[in-house]
Amino acid sequence: MNEALHITVLTPERAVLDQDVYSVTAPGAAGYLGILRNHAALITSLVPGKLTVKDVRQQPTVYAISGGFLEVANNRVTVLADTLLAVDDIDLASAQEARKVAER
């Protein structure tokens, strides 16, 4: 019996994640929500924030998500987002410069 939850994260460019996981924590419009196996069906919008995915060994990976939409159904989590970056892959200097440009 498969005890995993499956997550697929899609951006306009590509599928960023497509794997079995233990849990997902996402920045919902009304606050962070945690998703485990056998979660009730759900569709919600996401706001910019941290998307935390724990693999089947419960090791977390944190991503920066730009917002989007999340659907849970039949032990599958589907996320549609403009961008998703692993926190370890973010260049802090470039991000700060991009923020300054955006604020202008």
Summary of the structure (lengths in Angstrom):
residues: 104
radius of gyration: 14.2
end to end distance: 53.7
largest distance: 53.7
contacts: 278
relative contact order: 0.22
helix: 14%
strand: 56%
